[in-house]
Amino acid sequence: MTERTSPQLSYEQARAELASLVERLEAGGASLEESLDLWERGEQLADVCQRWLDGARARLDAARRERGGGAEAVPDHPPGAAQRS
């Protein structure tokens, strides 16, 4: 499979395509080669999403530091969510 990762993909576009690929894989019926191609593309899209999320986290941390709040004061989980051990 050729590299199709595009830096122009928004987070939402990458996430939507990734969800579609997961649905296709879960539905079954694809050949082994097609399944591998879908998996590889899914890995690329997951990387795109992770880069967007990492960038968003960095921007939030920078904004908090500028404001004087410090990034370390921000929990890594949403309020009310159970923490993983």
VEXVOMAR-203190 format. One record per atom (N, C-alpha, C, CB): residue number from 1; residue in three letters; atom name; x, y, z. Coordinates in pm, whole numbers. Glycine has a CB too. Layout:
VEXVOMAR-203190
+-----+-----+----+--------+--------+--------+
|   k |   r |  a |      X |      Y |      Z |
+-----+-----+----+--------+--------+--------+
| NUM | ala | CA |      X |      Y |      Z |
...
+-----+-----+----+--------+--------+--------+
end
This chain:
VEXVOMAR-203190
+-----+-----+----+--------+--------+--------+
|   k |   r |  a |      X |      Y |      Z |
+-----+-----+----+--------+--------+--------+
|   1 | met |  N |     85 |   -118 |      0 |
|   1 | met | CA |      0 |      0 |      0 |
|   1 | met |  C |     89 |    124 |      0 |
|   1 | met | CB |    -96 |      0 |    122 |
|   2 | thr |  N |     53 |    222 |    -73 |
|   2 | thr | CA |    133 |    344 |    -79 |
|   2 | thr |  C |     97 |    435 |     36 |
|   2 | thr | CB |    112 |    416 |   -212 |
|   3 | glu |  N |    190 |    518 |     72 |
|   3 | glu | CA |    169 |    616 |    179 |
|   3 | glu |  C |     68 |    720 |    134 |
|   3 | glu | CB |    303 |    685 |    219 |
|   4 | arg |  N |    -43 |    731 |    208 |
|   4 | arg | CA |   -146 |    827 |    171 |
|   4 | arg |  C |   -173 |    928 |    282 |
|   4 | arg | CB |   -274 |    754 |    137 |
|   5 | thr |  N |    -88 |    934 |    379 |
|   5 | thr | CA |   -109 |   1030 |    488 |
|   5 | thr |  C |    -97 |   1171 |    433 |
|   5 | thr | CB |     -8 |   1007 |    603 |
|   6 | ser |  N |   -196 |   1251 |    461 |
|   6 | ser | CA |   -198 |   1386 |    410 |
|   6 | ser |  C |   -196 |   1485 |    525 |
|   6 | ser | CB |   -321 |   1409 |    321 |
|   7 | pro |  N |   -101 |   1577 |    526 |
|   7 | pro | CA |    -99 |   1675 |    634 |
|   7 | pro |  C |   -218 |   1770 |    629 |
|   7 | pro | CB |     29 |   1754 |    628 |
|   8 | gln |  N |   -290 |   1771 |    518 |
|   8 | gln | CA |   -405 |   1859 |    506 |
|   8 | gln |  C |   -530 |   1801 |    572 |
|   8 | gln | CB |   -432 |   1887 |    361 |
|   9 | leu |  N |   -526 |   1675 |    612 |
|   9 | leu | CA |   -643 |   1616 |    678 |
|   9 | leu |  C |   -666 |   1683 |    813 |
|   9 | leu | CB |   -625 |   1464 |    696 |
|  10 | ser |  N |   -790 |   1723 |    835 |
|  10 | ser | CA |   -824 |   1776 |    968 |
|  10 | ser |  C |   -841 |   1657 |   1063 |
|  10 | ser | CB |   -955 |   1864 |    963 |
|  11 | tyr |  N |   -845 |   1686 |   1189 |
|  11 | tyr | CA |   -868 |   1581 |   1288 |
|  11 | tyr |  C |  -1001 |   1512 |   1259 |
|  11 | tyr | CB |   -867 |   1640 |   1432 |
|  12 | glu |  N |  -1103 |   1591 |   1231 |
|  12 | glu | CA |  -1236 |   1535 |   1207 |
|  12 | glu |  C |  -1240 |   1447 |   1083 |
|  12 | glu | CB |  -1338 |   1648 |   1194 |
|  13 | gln |  N |  -1169 |   1488 |    977 |
|  13 | gln | CA |  -1163 |   1407 |    856 |
|  13 | gln |  C |  -1092 |   1274 |    882 |
|  13 | gln | CB |  -1093 |   1484 |    744 |
|  14 | ala |  N |   -980 |   1280 |    950 |
|  14 | ala | CA |   -904 |   1159 |    980 |
|  14 | ala |  C |   -985 |   1066 |   1069 |
|  14 | ala | CB |   -770 |   1193 |   1046 |
|  15 | arg |  N |  -1051 |   1121 |   1168 |
|  15 | arg | CA |  -1131 |   1041 |   1261 |
|  15 | arg |  C |  -1249 |    975 |   1189 |
|  15 | arg | CB |  -1182 |   1127 |   1377 |
|  16 | ala |  N |  -1315 |   1050 |   1100 |
|  16 | ala | CA |  -1428 |    994 |   1026 |
|  16 | ala |  C |  -1383 |    882 |    933 |
|  16 | ala | CB |  -1499 |   1105 |    945 |
|  17 | glu |  N |  -1272 |    902 |    863 |
|  17 | glu | CA |  -1221 |    797 |    774 |
|  17 | glu |  C |  -1179 |    675 |    855 |
|  17 | glu | CB |  -1103 |    849 |    690 |
|  18 | leu |  N |  -1117 |    697 |    970 |
|  18 | leu | CA |  -1075 |    587 |   1055 |
|  18 | leu |  C |  -1197 |    508 |   1103 |
|  18 | leu | CB |   -995 |    640 |   1176 |
|  19 | ala |  N |  -1303 |    576 |   1144 |
|  19 | ala | CA |  -1425 |    508 |   1188 |
|  19 | ala |  C |  -1484 |    425 |   1075 |
|  19 | ala | CB |  -1528 |    610 |   1239 |
|  20 | ser |  N |  -1481 |    478 |    954 |
|  20 | ser | CA |  -1532 |    405 |    838 |
|  20 | ser |  C |  -1450 |    278 |    812 |
|  20 | ser | CB |  -1531 |    495 |    714 |
|  21 | leu |  N |  -1318 |    290 |    824 |
|  21 | leu | CA |  -1231 |    174 |    804 |
|  21 | leu |  C |  -1259 |     67 |    909 |
|  21 | leu | CB |  -1085 |    215 |    809 |
|  22 | val |  N |  -1278 |    109 |   1032 |
|  22 | val | CA |  -1307 |     13 |   1139 |
|  22 | val |  C |  -1437 |    -60 |   1110 |
|  22 | val | CB |  -1314 |     85 |   1276 |
|  23 | glu |  N |  -1538 |     12 |   1065 |
|  23 | glu | CA |  -1666 |    -51 |   1030 |
|  23 | glu |  C |  -1647 |   -154 |    920 |
|  23 | glu | CB |  -1768 |     55 |    986 |
|  24 | arg |  N |  -1568 |   -119 |    818 |
|  24 | arg | CA |  -1543 |   -213 |    708 |
|  24 | arg |  C |  -1470 |   -337 |    756 |
|  24 | arg | CB |  -1462 |   -145 |    597 |
|  25 | leu |  N |  -1372 |   -319 |    843 |
|  25 | leu | CA |  -1299 |   -434 |    896 |
|  25 | leu |  C |  -1388 |   -521 |    984 |
|  25 | leu | CB |  -1177 |   -386 |    976 |
|  26 | glu |  N |  -1470 |   -457 |   1066 |
|  26 | glu | CA |  -1558 |   -532 |   1155 |
|  26 | glu |  C |  -1667 |   -607 |   1078 |
|  26 | glu | CB |  -1622 |   -439 |   1256 |
|  27 | ala |  N |  -1708 |   -554 |    963 |
|  27 | ala | CA |  -1811 |   -619 |    883 |
|  27 | ala |  C |  -1760 |   -749 |    821 |
|  27 | ala | CB |  -1859 |   -525 |    773 |
|  28 | gly |  N |  -1629 |   -758 |    804 |
|  28 | gly | CA |  -1571 |   -878 |    746 |
|  28 | gly |  C |  -1595 |   -883 |    595 |
|  28 | gly | CB |  -1629 |  -1003 |    812 |
|  29 | gly |  N |  -1558 |   -994 |    536 |
|  29 | gly | CA |  -1580 |  -1013 |    394 |
|  29 | gly |  C |  -1469 |   -962 |    304 |
|  29 | gly | CB |  -1705 |   -946 |    357 |
|  30 | ala |  N |  -1374 |   -889 |    360 |
|  30 | ala | CA |  -1263 |   -838 |    280 |
|  30 | ala |  C |  -1157 |   -947 |    268 |
|  30 | ala | CB |  -1203 |   -707 |    342 |
|  31 | ser |  N |  -1084 |   -944 |    159 |
|  31 | ser | CA |   -973 |  -1037 |    142 |
|  31 | ser |  C |   -865 |  -1003 |    244 |
|  31 | ser | CB |   -917 |  -1032 |     -3 |
|  32 | leu |  N |   -773 |  -1094 |    261 |
|  32 | leu | CA |   -662 |  -1069 |    353 |
|  32 | leu |  C |   -584 |   -946 |    309 |
|  32 | leu | CB |   -570 |  -1192 |    361 |
|  33 | glu |  N |   -555 |   -936 |    179 |
|  33 | glu | CA |   -477 |   -822 |    129 |
|  33 | glu |  C |   -551 |   -691 |    152 |
|  33 | glu | CB |   -447 |   -840 |    -21 |
|  34 | glu |  N |   -682 |   -690 |    124 |
|  34 | glu | CA |   -759 |   -567 |    146 |
|  34 | glu |  C |   -764 |   -534 |    295 |
|  34 | glu | CB |   -903 |   -582 |     90 |
|  35 | ser |  N |   -780 |   -635 |    380 |
|  35 | ser | CA |   -783 |   -611 |    524 |
|  35 | ser |  C |   -652 |   -551 |    572 |
|  35 | ser | CB |   -812 |   -741 |    600 |
|  36 | leu |  N |   -541 |   -602 |    521 |
|  36 | leu | CA |   -411 |   -546 |    558 |
|  36 | leu |  C |   -397 |   -402 |    512 |
|  36 | leu | CB |   -298 |   -631 |    499 |
|  37 | asp |  N |   -443 |   -373 |    390 |
|  37 | asp | CA |   -440 |   -235 |    340 |
|  37 | asp |  C |   -524 |   -143 |    428 |
|  37 | asp | CB |   -490 |   -229 |    195 |
|  38 | leu |  N |   -643 |   -191 |    467 |
|  38 | leu | CA |   -729 |   -110 |    554 |
|  38 | leu |  C |   -663 |    -88 |    689 |
|  38 | leu | CB |   -867 |   -179 |    572 |
|  39 | trp |  N |   -602 |   -191 |    743 |
|  39 | trp | CA |   -533 |   -180 |    873 |
|  39 | trp |  C |   -420 |    -77 |    864 |
|  39 | trp | CB |   -477 |   -319 |    916 |
|  40 | glu |  N |   -339 |    -87 |    759 |
|  40 | glu | CA |   -227 |      7 |    743 |
|  40 | glu |  C |   -278 |    151 |    731 |
|  40 | glu | CB |   -143 |    -30 |    620 |
|  41 | arg |  N |   -382 |    171 |    655 |
|  41 | arg | CA |   -439 |    306 |    642 |
|  41 | arg |  C |   -494 |    352 |    777 |
|  41 | arg | CB |   -552 |    308 |    534 |
|  42 | gly |  N |   -554 |    262 |    850 |
|  42 | gly | CA |   -604 |    296 |    984 |
|  42 | gly |  C |   -493 |    340 |   1076 |
|  42 | gly | CB |   -677 |    177 |   1044 |
|  43 | glu |  N |   -379 |    273 |   1068 |
|  43 | glu | CA |   -264 |    312 |   1150 |
|  43 | glu |  C |   -217 |    453 |   1113 |
|  43 | glu | CB |   -149 |    212 |   1133 |
|  44 | gln |  N |   -216 |    482 |    984 |
|  44 | gln | CA |   -175 |    616 |    938 |
|  44 | gln |  C |   -273 |    722 |    990 |
|  44 | gln | CB |   -167 |    622 |    784 |
|  45 | leu |  N |   -402 |    691 |    981 |
|  45 | leu | CA |   -503 |    787 |   1026 |
|  45 | leu |  C |   -498 |    805 |   1177 |
|  45 | leu | CB |   -643 |    741 |    985 |
|  46 | ala |  N |   -472 |    698 |   1251 |
|  46 | ala | CA |   -459 |    709 |   1396 |
|  46 | ala |  C |   -340 |    799 |   1431 |
|  46 | ala | CB |   -441 |    570 |   1460 |
|  47 | asp |  N |   -232 |    788 |   1355 |
|  47 | asp | CA |   -116 |    876 |   1377 |
|  47 | asp |  C |   -152 |   1022 |   1351 |
|  47 | asp | CB |      1 |    834 |   1287 |
|  48 | val |  N |   -229 |   1047 |   1244 |
|  48 | val | CA |   -273 |   1184 |   1213 |
|  48 | val |  C |   -355 |   1238 |   1330 |
|  48 | val | CB |   -356 |   1189 |   1081 |
|  49 | cys |  N |   -450 |   1158 |   1378 |
|  49 | cys | CA |   -534 |   1202 |   1490 |
|  49 | cys |  C |   -449 |   1230 |   1614 |
|  49 | cys | CB |   -640 |   1095 |   1523 |
|  50 | gln |  N |   -354 |   1141 |   1642 |
|  50 | gln | CA |   -269 |   1160 |   1760 |
|  50 | gln |  C |   -186 |   1287 |   1750 |
|  50 | gln | CB |   -178 |   1039 |   1778 |
|  51 | arg |  N |   -135 |   1317 |   1630 |
|  51 | arg | CA |    -59 |   1442 |   1612 |
|  51 | arg |  C |   -147 |   1563 |   1638 |
|  51 | arg | CB |      2 |   1449 |   1470 |
|  52 | trp |  N |   -271 |   1561 |   1589 |
|  52 | trp | CA |   -362 |   1672 |   1615 |
|  52 | trp |  C |   -388 |   1687 |   1765 |
|  52 | trp | CB |   -496 |   1650 |   1539 |
|  53 | leu |  N |   -412 |   1573 |   1833 |
|  53 | leu | CA |   -440 |   1578 |   1976 |
|  53 | leu |  C |   -318 |   1626 |   2055 |
|  53 | leu | CB |   -485 |   1442 |   2027 |
|  54 | asp |  N |   -200 |   1578 |   2017 |
|  54 | asp | CA |    -77 |   1623 |   2083 |
|  54 | asp |  C |    -57 |   1773 |   2063 |
|  54 | asp | CB |     45 |   1546 |   2029 |
|  55 | gly |  N |    -85 |   1821 |   1942 |
|  55 | gly | CA |    -73 |   1964 |   1914 |
|  55 | gly |  C |   -171 |   2046 |   1995 |
|  55 | gly | CB |    -93 |   1990 |   1766 |
|  56 | ala |  N |   -292 |   1995 |   2007 |
|  56 | ala | CA |   -393 |   2066 |   2086 |
|  56 | ala |  C |   -351 |   2072 |   2233 |
|  56 | ala | CB |   -531 |   1997 |   2073 |
|  57 | arg |  N |   -299 |   1961 |   2284 |
|  57 | arg | CA |   -253 |   1958 |   2424 |
|  57 | arg |  C |   -141 |   2059 |   2445 |
|  57 | arg | CB |   -206 |   1815 |   2462 |
|  58 | ala |  N |    -47 |   2064 |   2351 |
|  58 | ala | CA |     65 |   2157 |   2362 |
|  58 | ala |  C |     16 |   2302 |   2362 |
|  58 | ala | CB |    166 |   2135 |   2248 |
|  59 | arg |  N |    -81 |   2332 |   2276 |
|  59 | arg | CA |   -135 |   2468 |   2271 |
|  59 | arg |  C |   -205 |   2504 |   2401 |
|  59 | arg | CB |   -233 |   2483 |   2153 |
|  60 | leu |  N |   -281 |   2411 |   2456 |
|  60 | leu | CA |   -349 |   2436 |   2584 |
|  60 | leu |  C |   -248 |   2456 |   2696 |
|  60 | leu | CB |   -444 |   2321 |   2618 |
|  61 | asp |  N |   -147 |   2371 |   2699 |
|  61 | asp | CA |    -45 |   2385 |   2802 |
|  61 | asp |  C |     27 |   2520 |   2791 |
|  61 | asp | CB |     57 |   2270 |   2792 |
|  62 | ala |  N |     58 |   2561 |   2669 |
|  62 | ala | CA |    126 |   2689 |   2648 |
|  62 | ala |  C |     37 |   2805 |   2693 |
|  62 | ala | CB |    165 |   2707 |   2500 |
|  63 | ala |  N |    -91 |   2797 |   2661 |
|  63 | ala | CA |   -183 |   2903 |   2701 |
|  63 | ala |  C |   -195 |   2911 |   2853 |
|  63 | ala | CB |   -322 |   2880 |   2638 |
|  64 | arg |  N |   -197 |   2796 |   2918 |
|  64 | arg | CA |   -206 |   2795 |   3064 |
|  64 | arg |  C |    -79 |   2851 |   3128 |
|  64 | arg | CB |   -230 |   2652 |   3115 |
|  65 | arg |  N |     37 |   2817 |   3069 |
|  65 | arg | CA |    163 |   2871 |   3122 |
|  65 | arg |  C |    166 |   3023 |   3108 |
|  65 | arg | CB |    284 |   2808 |   3051 |
|  66 | glu |  N |    119 |   3072 |   2992 |
|  66 | glu | CA |    116 |   3218 |   2970 |
|  66 | glu |  C |     26 |   3286 |   3071 |
|  66 | glu | CB |     69 |   3251 |   2828 |
|  67 | arg |  N |    -82 |   3219 |   3106 |
|  67 | arg | CA |   -177 |   3274 |   3200 |
|  67 | arg |  C |   -127 |   3259 |   3343 |
|  67 | arg | CB |   -312 |   3205 |   3184 |
|  68 | gly |  N |    -23 |   3176 |   3361 |
|  68 | gly | CA |     33 |   3158 |   3495 |
|  68 | gly |  C |    -25 |   3041 |   3569 |
|  68 | gly | CB |     13 |   3281 |   3574 |
|  69 | gly |  N |   -111 |   2964 |   3505 |
|  69 | gly | CA |   -173 |   2851 |   3573 |
|  69 | gly |  C |    -86 |   2728 |   3579 |
|  69 | gly | CB |   -301 |   2816 |   3508 |
|  70 | gly |  N |      7 |   2715 |   3486 |
|  70 | gly | CA |     95 |   2598 |   3485 |
|  70 | gly |  C |     25 |   2477 |   3428 |
|  70 | gly | CB |    145 |   2568 |   3625 |
|  71 | ala |  N |     90 |   2408 |   3338 |
|  71 | ala | CA |     32 |   2290 |   3274 |
|  71 | ala |  C |     20 |   2174 |   3372 |
|  71 | ala | CB |    115 |   2248 |   3155 |
|  72 | glu |  N |    109 |   2169 |   3473 |
|  72 | glu | CA |    106 |   2056 |   3563 |
|  72 | glu |  C |    -18 |   2053 |   3650 |
|  72 | glu | CB |    228 |   2059 |   3650 |
|  73 | ala |  N |    -91 |   2162 |   3659 |
|  73 | ala | CA |   -212 |   2166 |   3740 |
|  73 | ala |  C |   -332 |   2108 |   3668 |
|  73 | ala | CB |   -241 |   2307 |   3782 |
|  74 | val |  N |   -316 |   2070 |   3543 |
|  74 | val | CA |   -428 |   2021 |   3463 |
|  74 | val |  C |   -427 |   1870 |   3461 |
|  74 | val | CB |   -423 |   2077 |   3319 |
|  75 | pro |  N |   -537 |   1804 |   3507 |
|  75 | pro | CA |   -539 |   1658 |   3504 |
|  75 | pro |  C |   -544 |   1606 |   3361 |
|  75 | pro | CB |   -659 |   1605 |   3584 |
|  76 | asp |  N |   -497 |   1481 |   3341 |
|  76 | asp | CA |   -497 |   1419 |   3210 |
|  76 | asp |  C |   -629 |   1351 |   3177 |
|  76 | asp | CB |   -385 |   1319 |   3201 |
|  77 | his |  N |   -729 |   1368 |   3259 |
|  77 | his | CA |   -859 |   1305 |   3235 |
|  77 | his |  C |   -968 |   1408 |   3259 |
|  77 | his | CB |   -879 |   1181 |   3326 |
|  78 | pro |  N |  -1083 |   1390 |   3192 |
|  78 | pro | CA |  -1192 |   1486 |   3211 |
|  78 | pro |  C |  -1248 |   1478 |   3352 |
|  78 | pro | CB |  -1304 |   1461 |   3109 |
|  79 | pro |  N |  -1307 |   1587 |   3400 |
|  79 | pro | CA |  -1366 |   1586 |   3534 |
|  79 | pro |  C |  -1470 |   1476 |   3545 |
|  79 | pro | CB |  -1430 |   1724 |   3566 |
|  80 | gly |  N |  -1469 |   1406 |   3655 |
|  80 | gly | CA |  -1567 |   1300 |   3678 |
|  80 | gly |  C |  -1529 |   1166 |   3617 |
|  80 | gly | CB |  -1700 |   1342 |   3626 |
|  81 | ala |  N |  -1424 |   1161 |   3535 |
|  81 | ala | CA |  -1382 |   1035 |   3473 |
|  81 | ala |  C |  -1295 |    958 |   3570 |
|  81 | ala | CB |  -1308 |   1060 |   3341 |
|  82 | ala |  N |  -1307 |    828 |   3565 |
|  82 | ala | CA |  -1225 |    743 |   3650 |
|  82 | ala |  C |  -1081 |    746 |   3600 |
|  82 | ala | CB |  -1280 |    599 |   3652 |
|  83 | gln |  N |   -988 |    755 |   3692 |
|  83 | gln | CA |   -847 |    751 |   3656 |
|  83 | gln |  C |   -805 |    608 |   3637 |
|  83 | gln | CB |   -760 |    820 |   3763 |
|  84 | arg |  N |   -714 |    586 |   3540 |
|  84 | arg | CA |   -659 |    453 |   3518 |
|  84 | arg |  C |   -541 |    432 |   3611 |
|  84 | arg | CB |   -617 |    433 |   3371 |
|  85 | ser |  N |   -526 |    313 |   3658 |
|  85 | ser | CA |   -412 |    281 |   3746 |
|  85 | ser |  C |   -301 |    220 |   3667 |
|  85 | ser | CB |   -452 |    188 |   3858 |
+-----+-----+----+--------+--------+--------+
end
